[in-house]
Amino acid sequence: MGDIIGAGIVAHVPTIVLPDDERRALNNGRESTLYTGLHDLRRKVFDQLRPDLVIVFDSHWFTTVEFVITAHERRRGLFTSEELPRGMSSVPYDVPGNPPFARLVGKIAEETPDCWITPIDNEHLPITYATTNLLPFLQGPEAWISLSLCQTAEPSDFATVGRVIARAVAESDLRVVLLGSGALSHTFHPLTKLRAHEAADEEHIITPEAAAADHAVIDAWSRGDHASVLEHLGHFMAYKPEGRFGHYQMMVAALGGPDCVAPGRAFSDYENAIGTGQIHVWFDRPASGWTKEAS
């Protein structure tokens, strides 16, 4: 029987993969904790857990009529971002996958009412930097799979997908880490103003109200109060969380949804990225289990 051994919300901002001098220059000469935090996460968590598989809920990969899960034996190539080719250009990636697990997810989805997840192994399937930007920091010998965010999905759909992932893990023999790759509030400053807001300081978040909403979520995570985050999701949507917070919704559903009681520990400060709210938060598996029912 497989097991979800840990989970996290991680930021994939382009600055983390910039050369050191450029990254610090954007932050008034200081290092970003989003950069150092991923190194810490590898050393303090991944190297200790040694997962067999990492599943990335990828907030940059939008599909329309279904969710898609990567089913390749291996994805390799050179990645150039259509969004920011100046900062992410011809970046090599080499990612072993797990086709049997992806097919198992597809099979369980077929058996689940109102659930559409298709495994795809096409060699030309694009990859996004919500996945690739994590690799230099976190990738080890384990397999990595990415799962899309369906842009027509509603909260009930994200929850269903998360539960399907949990069942697939349980039916496997794998030790699995889940990563929700994406931001909190996600509104950029206008082009003519954004260069004045590239530093990490919270004062550069798009509005004080957005920052306050982000802090409310982070505080609830720190207490393991996922029920509160999900209950107030409608309110948080006013601050346009990245990917409609699908990366978090799927991740937490796999951990038990509103019954999940795993407290989060921050692996970075809360930082600005040209108006958006970013942080790394890790959720350890409680000794008594992910949910109240397990404890």
Buried (B, 14 or more C-beta within 10 A) or exposed (E): EBBBBBBBBBBBBBBBBBEEEEBBEBBEEEEBBBBBBBBBBBEEBBEEBEBBBBBBBBBBBBBEEBBBBBBBEEBEBEBEBEEEEEBBEEBEBEBBBBBEBBBBBBBBBEEBEEBBBBBBBEEEBEBBBBBBBBBBBBBEEBBBBBBBBBEEBEBEBBBBBBBBBBBBBEBBEBBBBBBBBBBBBBBBBEEEEEEEBBBBEBEBBBEEEBBEBBBBBBEBBEEBBBBBBBEBBEEBEEBBBBBBBBBBBBBBBBBBBBBBBBBBBBBBBBBBBBBBBBBBBBBBBBEEBBBBEBE
